[in-house]
Structure formats: structure tokens, C-alpha cells
């Protein structure tokens, strides 16, 4: 993500394996937080256009809602 390249930490957690999916889902369950999952792909322009919106929402609802992003081509 562009924010990560500029040195700021993304508030949207990247799921890169089944283990990380389980970790984030379990963490949200324990905290009682709902999850917003953004399924994306590098070739999908509308999906990429959603990234800044997801970052904004994650900042607005920090510690209230867990935001995850999953690249469908990377995680199978």
C-alpha cells in the first residue's frame, strides 16, 4: 500500500495466510469487534481504488472495527 511505502503504518491489516486470517478473526472475536474484510487483487482497478477509503474508515473506527485486506491471488 502507498501509506506503507511512505513510512506510515497502515491501520488495515493484511491477511497473507490462513494463519493470519485465524489470528485476526480470533483477536476481533475476543475484543468483540466486527470485521470488515476487503477482498482485492492487484489487477482489479475498482478494488485498488477502495484502498484509501478503507484506510480512512480504519482510522475513523480504530479499536472499534477490525479492517482486513486479502489479496485473492496471494492467499489461496
Secondary structure, DSSP 8 states (H G I E B T S, - for coil): -HHHHTT---SSEEE-SHHHHHHHHHHHHHHT-EEEEEEE-TT-HHHHHTHHHHHHHHHHTTTTEEEEEEETTT--
